[in-house]
């Protein structure tokens, strides 16, 4: 596609349920990032993929959060047993990782609301 | 630890006037990149301007320019001839290339351009 695509755009879930958020990066982009933006806050790094491997998972807030990437393309962020504090916008970005190109292209995010 | 601080949660400016958004950062690295991103209500992060730390010349993109003071670890954004479409959240961000390209963001400044 022309840009980074995220689905769903909005998700409302009940506390305790599992959710999956999807990111389709720009074709050919080898690097993929997930960020979380809580209400009124800046973006918080969650995890980084280079191809299918995740060299940096340091931002995942708890073991309820996991992510995978398959075929060097689509990525899924899974949150198990959701809590109200998980409510946020989850943004995905991709980058071609071609030096010196360092620009990351962002999707429009998934707004997750846990009720 | 690397941090980015934006000390102005909200700012407003009259259309056609100039406004400066402040950003300071903290790092012990010598090679890094600095960015300003714009986030309109659509949630999609849009790159406004980028500065490589090894370049002394301040970056400029049309009406947007930066004042990069490496010793002071300051990276302010100047918007000239402000337009109504500039109304958005603005985030300052920092990236170290050998750490996978993840972005460290400030808390953001909400800019309102008034007619």
HADDOCK unambig.tbl for C-alpha pairs under 7 A between the chains (distance, minus, plus):
assign (segid A and resid 41 and name CA) (segid B and resid 107 and name CA) 5.31 0.50 0.50
assign (segid A and resid 42 and name CA) (segid B and resid 105 and name CA) 5.92 0.50 0.50
assign (segid A and resid 42 and name CA) (segid B and resid 106 and name CA) 5.67 0.50 0.50
assign (segid A and resid 42 and name CA) (segid B and resid 107 and name CA) 4.16 0.50 0.50
assign (segid A and resid 42 and name CA) (segid B and resid 108 and name CA) 5.85 0.50 0.50
assign (segid A and resid 43 and name CA) (segid B and resid 105 and name CA) 5.79 0.50 0.50
assign (segid A and resid 106 and name CA) (segid B and resid 44 and name CA) 6.23 0.50 0.50
assign (segid A and resid 106 and name CA) (segid B and resid 45 and name CA) 5.74 0.50 0.50
assign (segid A and resid 107 and name CA) (segid B and resid 44 and name CA) 5.84 0.50 0.50
assign (segid A and resid 108 and name CA) (segid B and resid 42 and name CA) 6.81 0.50 0.50
assign (segid A and resid 108 and name CA) (segid B and resid 43 and name CA) 5.35 0.50 0.50
assign (segid A and resid 108 and name CA) (segid B and resid 44 and name CA) 4.34 0.50 0.50
assign (segid A and resid 109 and name CA) (segid B and resid 43 and name CA) 6.77 0.50 0.50
